[in-house]
């Protein structure tokens, strides 16, 4: 009985596990710090109050419960010993025959960790909820503020990073202030909110072709988003953001600028690249350890194009499935084929009814692209609560410009009642 | 233009505000610490992962946005000055012509505030999420624990308080372990979980007639819940609960035992009863201050039966509507009629398909009662996200014994990735 240990229940880990479900003579243990798998491509919808956490997350345990050969354990990995083929966790030791590391990535603040508290990133449900809290609270603060300068500051939103996530966030804030919130306030006019998207490079969405990126800029501007390129952030604090010599006074900064792979790779002495991704062989194994694989955002696979594959869901899913097939094949005496990524194109959405799609040389923008984006995302929501319900809910919000999940849940758990003593 | 200030966006406050919507020559300011109104009767469903927070909560602001004469401000009230007809908040001062206090109630630990951290109550979304986190984490801990004693402790759940909330929580945990989670674990058998409902008095559900309460006990036992009556809790700590000389080893204690009204009443020098409720006149005003009213769980109205009316949604809703009518009537020169509560009966649910309903001398139990409970609760969910969607979602979960919202979201916001350094 070969024992496969998978660390991480993201797209790579889940696809590897599912691929090994019911495999003869193989047992699988999946370890994750969280109890849920997350459909990250829609995480910005949770941050922007369009969907609830439960719409895009499902318990890993129940997603895999049909496979008796898979065990799921919630916990933290605290150490790896490749020579002894074992790992330590906060609940004890595990030994393995095959190890798959798929721990994902986190945001990188380029050495400015102090920016994090003022500019949260978007990688987990907690962060999405925190971003939602900050954005909605800013409108509340503006509504009750007697000072025009403060109101302006609260109604200024800055998104750092012009990749797909930054574009989605900025578009969603623009749309929310123009449509969803327009009639809800008495002292402020939410449609006057400023949304600024900052990009350090010469243009946004560098992974798309130039005409499509330009189209995205135009679509963002229609939603009231100002796109500033060549605008590297030099400082972020409580009161605002500095872009070179210019100061933007704002209470809400969101970070979508750079990623760094899970630190587990580097901390275990594996060879990593500049952003902490583990450099892998053509079969995703680590040099010198043929039974240790790294997949998804945590791995740097350069054998196909010379550059590392991007940290996207399709790459992670294909790598997970590939590893399951490889391990099954070795169990029956087969050999290893190198991993081959099939690029099915890329898409990004801007607000309620616009998107850009690029598949090879084929390009699409506007409403048709958005419908395609929608169909693809709904298709991949398989296994979640109920695809049909999410679709209905979503259709509802989109058609009526409502955001049902517009709840501010306090960061800390406390009694809700106002008492004079407790107040500041 | 008369200015009505309402503190609290619960059932009483919201019904008062809606009743004053579009009233000529009246403007309304509603202040609440939270941005959302909560449908509290279904809060236990959020705690038990059957529904998402957004299914039972909606932004106060958007629920009232159709009325141009109503302003909503999120904030804390820090002081009341009845003589000067003004109140101070954390965002400034407000003056009023009429003041409606509807700040609700919180749990009371009978002087043992130190129990709170080990035994959270269920009054807010944060608390519901926290309870969900604790219950689901207990199963995770049991699954990964190598020690049989520990596993038993993690699989023991204690609910303190045999009122409707306690019964609903205990029933839901029983059902969850018997059905929803049954196949998801490998090292433990969730159906072996012990659920103990502790009641200090001689029987549970004292507000119901004895035969119905007995029926509820039987229904709970079918779901594997042990009902202990005459069992006052003498101590709660990290490791368990003491009931007189008996020790129950458990990792999860939920508190549904007693309530105490918002401290704002007492702190402002108003006359209060033993549990902090403000004693009100027949028109819900406070003695000596005819323009200050207290409604809902925060008020003690004794003029109808000699005892205070119970802290339920129907009482709060009727009081809110009554106050709106009273203020509208005075604005056109009319007088005040005393408040009169119309009792439409009471209901409690036990698990997925059982309930008890009592309307005067008419009693109903079992599946028919549950259908009635469902119809009433769905009817009153008006104004929330989309009644239809909630119903569909709920039907889905109930029919398939799934709990879609089974997510554990960490209490504190942090990066999700496992790093050896961060771990304890």
Interface residues (C-beta under 8 A of the other chain):
Chain A: X7 X33 X34 X35 X36 X52 X53 X54 X55 X57 X58 X59 X61 X62 X65 X68 X71 X72 X73 X74 X75 X76 X77 X78 X79 X90 X91 X92 X103 X104 X105 X106 X107 X120 X123 X124 X125 X126 X127 X129 X130 X136 X137 X140 X143 X144 X145 X146 X183 X184 X185 X186 X187 X262 X263 X264 X267 X268 X385 X386 X389 X392 X393 X396 X402 X404 X405 X406 X407 X408 X409 X410 X411 X412 X413 X414 X415 X416 X417 X418 X419 X420 X421 X422 X423 X424
Chain B: X7 X33 X34 X35 X36 X52 X53 X54 X55 X57 X58 X59 X61 X62 X65 X68 X71 X72 X73 X74 X75 X76 X77 X78 X79 X90 X91 X92 X103 X104 X105 X106 X107 X120 X123 X124 X125 X126 X127 X129 X130 X136 X137 X140 X143 X144 X145 X146 X183 X184 X185 X186 X187 X262 X263 X264 X267 X268 X385 X386 X389 X392 X393 X396 X402 X404 X405 X406 X407 X408 X409 X410 X411 X412 X413 X414 X415 X416 X417 X418 X419 X420 X421 X422 X423 X424
